[in-house]
Every structure is written in structure tokens, then in C-alpha cells.
Amino acid sequence: MLTDKLKEYSKSGIYPFHMPGHKRNRVGDLPYELDVTEIDGFDNLHDPCGIIREIERKAEKLFCAKRAFMLVNGATGGILASIRAVTKAGDKVIIARNCHKSVYNAVELCGLKPAYYLPEAIGGTDIYGSVSPEKLDKLLADTPDAQLVVITSPTYEGVCSDIEAIARICHDHGARLIVDEAHGAHFPFCEGFPKHAIECGADISVVSLHKTLPAPTQTALLLTNDGELTYELQQQLAVFETSSPSYLLMAGVEQCLEFCKNTSFKEYYNRLNKFYQDAERLKKLALLYRADGGKLSNVFSYDPGKLVITTYGTDLTGRGLADILRKRYQIETEMSSAHYVIAMTSVCDTDEGFERLLSALYEIDDQINYSDKELCSAILTELPKKSFDPSERKSHKAKVVAMQEAAGKTSLGYIYAYPPGIPYLVPGEVIGADMIKRMEALQKCGVEICGEWLTKAEGYDKI
């Protein structure tokens, strides 16, 4: 294993007249003695043929992919490289509007012309549902020269789309399918979870090992079954990833893969089922998904590992629930929106952890009140009007304005809530008065809105 090789090298007595600057001397508690660079015998991430390639082969076997690329700067680098690898400047692409901001950055950097697919909300919520194969089919028919479709499945809230049907439709129209599967790295390891995207026919998927598996932050995998893409993907990863990858991170990937190979996820899945069953006792708070696995409107399937705890119909906001869990019960959740909180789980969670969360929810449920207050929607219900494509952003001079003064102007920046990092506005879209009201309402609910209100300066069409 790479970890063993690193340990052996650290004890070899070889003096390091090479990077990193700490020269394998421990500083604080970090294991610097295991941190090396691309020296002889340790392979090269961007042209692997030795120990790094062996790790990637382990990933290929576990994820049933013909080619796996190890990523050390998260799924973001994989998304950027994937989109660049399968498109050229001026290509038309279809993007699900609930994609992560890295997808929009790729569209801008690669000079692409996007058409957006806007998923419908899950009935009675402000959460995006699945991508409809039928509606995507129509959008592809209306955009006959689209080269690529990019969707997110599962979403931050665990909503999955019918990848088999979507992949078939994309290929019928001559388009490739990239799935941002960052939150679904655990899918292959238990039958109770949805099938993962590569198994369902996606051309490329990107999974974040660090999100739902025991792996260091920034570690991920890019997966494909299309051998024709291998060379170009490798070239683009060399563009978007560091030329000095961390061997500690890569060793963490290998350890994660070994863990998944030798660990049963069934106990974890059973813990989840028990949690859902016990949570049915909640009266005011609720889990978005049900213990019986029943379908929700506009949801094809979902990841039960995402505990989406809703506050709809109560006098508590999602941010308020997250604050109570943190301050009163020392439970830190993954994210909070206007009307729900996400508690991310993994195979490393314990019975004690689930019981602690459930006990806290029971107590909070008894203390809050019902309310018929109007919902503050945290998702788009219609697409903003477009003046120009994001790739044209740098052809216009920007002016910073207050949010309240932005209505009617054209945005030159990205406005999004983080997490999850899904833009409400992208460069080239007109800022409507209703958008301003939505942002103000979300801020009152405690949702953090990121991005400066950059607008097109009058009289500066070109710079």
C-alpha cells in the first residue's frame, strides 16, 4: 500500500533535497514525515503507471468503471476537467439549474452556450425534485445540437434522478451525460442505496469520497466507461489539478478504498431504517423521506443517508433548528435552509450518534408550535431572463451596487446560497424585483447569500 511505502521511505535515511519544505520533519501533530513529492518510485498522478495506477485500479474494480482517476482537489476539479474534455468553445450544453457552481464556472471558462433545465419542486416543499426524462427529452429535441447534459444526482438533499432513462435519452440525441454524483460515493456498497451513475449508463460521473466515506477532505474520483475519453480526461485533469499532489491525500484514498472493500455497509443501512421508523413519532418536525420508502411527488428515488429534517408548518426556521441543535445539544448539522436542515450520515456513524440526534429532535418537537406562516422559497420557480451567455461576462464592465438597487440590471456576478452553492443568478441574467424580494426573505430566515451584486455598468458594453 502507498501508506506502507511512505512509512518505509521515511525511515530509509535518505536526505530530502527536494520538496516539500518541511523536509519530512514533523511540525506540530501533522505526519510530515510521510509527505513527499513525485520522487523516484512514487509514480506521477498525471501519468500514473505504478503505485498510483494501482490505487486507481482498485477504484475501478469497486465502482465497476473502466477508468477511474484519483482527484485531490475535490469533485470540483473533476467537474471542470470533465466538461472541458468533452466540449469545445461555442458548444451548446444543457445544465440542470440545480447544479453546483463549479458547473457554471466550467461553462464560463470553456466558452459554452448553456440552456437550463429547471427541476420542479417536491410537492409542498422548496426542494428541487428529480430531473424528468420526458421533459429533458423535449429540451434536447428543442436544442438538437446540444453536445452535453450535466445533472446532479443525488442532490444535496439526496434526491436521485432516473439515470438509466436519462442516459438513454441523451445518447439517442447524440449528447453525452455527466453526472455530478459527489454525494453518492457510498452507493455501490449496499443494495439499499440507489444504483450509481456509471452503472446506469452515464458517460462520466464524479464522486466525492470525503463527503460520505472515510476519506480526507478534497479526495474524490472521476469515473468513466468510455475508453475514448481516457486520454483527454487525463490531459484536462493536468490542467485543473495541482502539479504537486499530496501523497497524504492519495494514501487516504487508498485506505478509504480498502475500508469499503472490507466493510459491510448493511449495519449502517439498518441504522438508517431504524432512525426513520423511530422518527415517525415526531409531530411537528418531520423527515422528508419516509420509513416505508414511499415515493414523493417529483422524486424518482432518494438517498436515505441524507436526513432531511423539515420545519414546514412550524414557527421554527431551518436555521433556527440548526442553531438549537448546535448550542443546546452539541450537534452540528451539514447545512440549513429556510425550512429544513440536512444531517449527513455515513457508515462511520454510531448507534449513540443516531440516538442522540433523535432524542434532541423529540425534545425540540415538543417545544415548538404549529404555524401557518407563508413559505419562503429557497429555489427558483422560473428561470431569470438572459441577456447574454456567462462566457461573455468579461466583455462588459462591472459596477458594484446594493442589492436593493440591482433590480432591472444585468448581473455580472454569481449570487448563491452556500451551502449548497447553487446559483440563483449567473452572469448575463437580468435581476428581477422578485429575485431581490426572495433574497431578502431568505436572509431573514438566516440563509447566507454569497456573492457581490455586480451589475453591467451603463455605457460600458465592451472593455
Residue pairs with C-beta under 8 A, 6 or more apart in sequence:
1 251
1 254
1 255
1 258
2 51
2 52
2 55
2 247
2 250
2 251
2 254
3 34
3 251
3 254
3 255
5 41
5 42
5 51
6 34
6 36
6 247
6 251
7 34
9 36
9 41
9 42
10 24
10 33
10 34
16 23
16 24
16 36
18 37
18 39
19 37
19 244
20 32
20 35
20 36
20 37
22 32
22 35
24 32
24 33
24 34
24 35
24 36
25 32
25 33
26 32
26 33
31 248
34 247
34 248
34 251
35 246
35 247
35 248
36 42
36 247
37 244
37 247
38 44
38 45
38 244
41 50
42 50
42 51
42 52
42 247
43 49
43 50
43 51
43 52
43 53
44 52
45 52
45 70
45 72
45 241
45 245
45 250
46 234
46 237
46 238
46 241
46 243
47 234
48 56
52 70
52 250
55 70
55 250
55 253
55 254
55 257
56 67
56 68
56 69
56 70
57 68
58 254
58 257
58 258
58 261
59 65
59 68
59 70
59 221
59 223
59 253
59 257
60 66
60 67
60 68
60 223
62 188
62 257
62 260
62 261
63 188
63 196
63 198
63 207
63 221
63 223
64 188
64 198
64 199
65 198
65 223
65 224
65 225
66 224
66 225
66 226
66 227
67 223
67 224
67 225
67 227
67 229
67 230
67 233
68 221
68 222
68 223
69 78
69 221
69 222
69 223
69 233
69 234
69 237
70 219
70 221
70 250
70 253
71 77
71 78
71 206
71 218
71 219
71 220
71 221
71 222
71 237
71 241
72 218
72 219
72 241
72 242
72 245
72 246
72 249
72 250
73 218
73 240
73 241
73 242
74 208
74 210
74 217
74 218
74 219
74 220
75 100
75 102
75 180
75 182
75 206
75 207
75 208
75 220
76 100
76 102
77 220
77 237
77 240
77 241
78 206
78 220
78 221
78 222
78 237
79 100
79 102
79 103
79 106
79 178
79 180
79 206
80 102
80 105
80 106
80 109
80 236
80 240
81 222
81 233
81 236
81 237
81 239
81 240
81 241
82 178
82 204
82 206
82 222
82 233
82 236
83 93
83 103
83 106
83 107
83 110
83 112
83 148
83 150
83 178
84 106
84 109
84 110
84 236
84 239
84 240
85 229
85 232
85 233
85 235
85 236
86 147
86 148
86 176
86 178
86 203
86 204
86 229
86 232
87 93
87 110
87 112
87 147
87 148
88 110
89 110
89 111
89 112
90 111
90 112
90 113
91 110
91 112
91 113
91 147
91 148
92 112
92 113
92 114
92 115
92 143
92 145
92 146
92 147
93 107
93 112
93 113
93 114
93 115
93 146
93 147
93 148
93 149
93 150
94 114
94 115
94 116
94 117
94 136
94 139
94 140
94 143
94 146
94 148
94 149
94 150
94 175
95 103
95 104
95 107
95 114
95 115
95 116
95 117
95 149
95 150
96 116
96 117
96 119
96 131
96 150
96 151
96 152
97 116
97 117
97 118
97 119
97 380
97 383
97 422
98 119
98 128
98 152
98 155
98 379
98 422
99 150
99 151
99 152
99 180
99 422
100 152
100 180
100 182
100 420
100 421
100 422
101 414
101 416
101 421
101 422
101 423
102 421
103 150
103 180
104 390
104 414
104 423
104 426
106 112
107 114
107 389
107 390
107 391
108 390
108 391
108 393
108 427
110 391
111 391
112 389
112 391
113 389
113 391
114 389
114 390
115 139
115 143
115 146
116 383
117 131
117 135
117 136
117 139
117 151
118 380
118 382
118 383
119 128
119 129
119 130
119 131
119 132
119 298
120 128
120 129
120 132
120 298
121 127
121 128
121 129
121 298
121 377
121 379
121 381
122 128
122 129
122 159
122 288
122 296
122 297
122 298
122 299
123 296
123 297
123 298
124 297
124 312
125 288
125 310
125 312
125 339
125 340
126 337
126 338
126 339
126 375
126 376
126 377
126 378
126 379
127 157
127 159
127 288
127 308
127 340
127 379
128 155
128 157
128 159
128 379
129 159
129 296
129 297
129 298
129 299
130 153
130 159
130 160
130 161
130 162
130 298
130 299
130 300
130 301
131 151
131 153
131 161
131 162
131 166
132 298
133 162
133 165
133 166
133 169
136 149
136 166
136 169
136 170
137 169
137 173
140 146
140 149
140 169
140 170
140 173
140 175
141 173
144 173
146 173
146 175
147 174
147 175
147 176
148 175
148 176
148 177
148 178
149 166
149 170
149 175
149 176
149 177
149 178
150 177
150 178
150 179
150 180
151 161
151 166
151 177
151 178
151 179
151 180
152 179
152 180
152 182
153 159
153 160
153 161
153 163
153 179
153 180
153 181
153 184
153 197
154 160
154 181
154 183
154 184
154 194
154 302
154 303
154 306
155 183
155 420
156 183
156 306
156 335
156 342
156 419
156 420
156 422
157 288
157 306
157 308
157 340
157 342
158 183
158 289
158 302
158 303
158 304
158 305
158 306
158 308
159 299
159 300
159 302
160 184
160 194
160 299
160 300
160 301
160 302
160 303
161 300
162 300
162 301
163 177
163 179
163 195
163 197
163 200
163 201
163 202
164 195
164 200
164 201
166 177
167 177
167 200
167 201
167 202
167 203
168 201
170 176
170 177
171 177
171 201
176 203
176 204
177 201
177 202
177 203
177 204
178 202
178 203
178 204
178 205
178 206
179 197
179 202
179 204
179 205
179 206
180 205
180 206
181 187
181 196
181 197
181 202
181 205
181 206
181 207
182 206
182 207
182 208
182 211
182 220
183 208
183 211
183 212
183 303
183 306
184 193
184 194
184 196
184 197
184 207
184 212
184 303
185 207
185 208
185 209
185 211
185 212
185 213
185 220
185 221
186 193
186 212
186 213
186 265
186 305
186 346
186 347
187 193
187 194
187 195
187 196
187 303
188 196
188 199
189 260
189 263
189 265
189 347
190 265
190 266
190 268
190 269
192 269
192 273
192 304
193 269
193 303
193 304
193 305
194 301
194 302
194 303
196 205
196 207
197 205
197 223
198 205
198 223
198 224
198 225
203 224
203 225
203 226
203 229
204 222
204 223
204 224
204 226
204 229
204 233
205 222
205 223
205 224
206 220
206 221
206 222
206 223
207 220
207 221
207 223
208 219
208 220
209 215
209 219
209 220
209 221
209 253
209 256
210 216
210 217
210 218
210 219
210 220
211 344
212 305
212 344
212 346
213 256
213 259
213 260
213 346
213 347
214 255
214 256
214 259
214 346
214 347
214 348
215 252
215 253
215 255
215 256
216 248
216 249
216 252
216 253
218 246
218 249
219 249
219 250
219 252
219 253
219 256
221 253
222 233
222 237
224 230
224 233
263 347
265 347
268 305
268 345
268 346
268 347
268 349
269 304
271 349
271 351
271 354
272 304
272 305
272 345
273 291
273 304
274 354
275 307
275 354
275 357
275 358
276 287
276 289
276 290
276 291
276 304
277 291
278 358
279 286
279 287
279 291
279 358
279 361
280 290
280 291
281 362
282 361
282 362
282 365
283 365
284 313
284 314
284 365
284 368
284 369
284 370
285 309
285 310
285 311
285 314
285 321
285 361
285 364
285 365
285 368
286 309
286 310
286 312
287 307
287 308
287 309
287 310
288 296
288 308
288 309
288 310
288 340
289 296
289 302
289 304
289 308
296 302
305 344
305 345
305 346
306 342
306 343
306 344
306 345
307 342
307 343
307 344
307 345
307 357
308 340
308 341
308 342
309 321
309 340
309 341
309 342
309 343
309 361
310 318
310 339
310 340
311 317
311 318
311 320
311 321
311 339
311 340
311 341
311 368
312 339
312 340
312 375
313 370
313 371
313 372
314 368
314 369
314 370
314 371
315 368
315 369
315 370
315 371
315 373
316 324
316 364
316 368
317 336
317 338
317 339
317 445
317 446
318 336
318 337
318 338
318 339
318 340
318 341
318 445
318 446
319 336
319 337
319 338
319 445
319 446
319 447
320 446
321 336
321 341
321 364
322 333
322 335
322 336
322 341
323 446
324 364
325 331
325 332
325 333
325 341
325 357
325 360
325 364
326 332
326 333
328 360
329 356
329 360
331 343
331 356
331 357
331 360
333 341
333 342
333 343
333 344
334 342
334 343
334 344
334 419
335 341
335 342
335 419
335 420
336 342
336 446
336 447
337 378
337 417
337 445
337 447
338 375
338 376
338 377
338 378
338 441
338 442
338 445
338 446
338 447
339 375
339 376
339 378
339 445
343 357
345 354
376 438
376 441
376 442
376 444
376 445
377 438
378 417
378 442
378 447
380 424
384 425
384 429
384 430
384 431
384 432
384 435
385 429
385 430
385 432
386 428
386 429
386 430
387 410
387 428
387 429
387 430
387 456
388 396
388 410
388 428
389 428
390 426
390 427
390 428
392 427
392 428
393 412
393 427
393 428
394 463
395 461
395 462
395 463
396 410
396 412
396 456
396 457
396 460
396 461
396 462
396 463
397 456
397 457
397 460
397 463
398 412
398 413
398 454
398 455
398 456
398 457
399 454
399 455
399 456
399 457
400 452
400 453
400 454
400 455
401 409
401 453
401 455
402 453
403 436
403 439
403 440
403 453
404 436
405 453
406 431
406 436
406 453
406 455
407 431
407 432
407 433
407 435
407 436
408 430
408 431
408 432
408 433
409 430
409 431
409 455
409 456
410 428
410 429
410 430
410 431
410 455
410 456
411 425
411 426
411 427
411 428
411 429
411 430
411 431
411 453
411 454
411 455
411 456
412 427
412 428
412 454
412 455
412 456
413 425
413 427
413 451
413 452
413 453
413 454
414 423
414 425
414 426
414 427
414 451
415 423
415 424
415 425
415 439
415 449
415 450
415 451
415 453
416 422
416 423
416 424
416 449
416 450
416 451
417 424
417 442
417 447
417 448
417 449
417 450
418 448
418 450
424 435
424 438
424 439
425 431
425 435
425 451
431 453
431 455
439 449
442 449
443 449
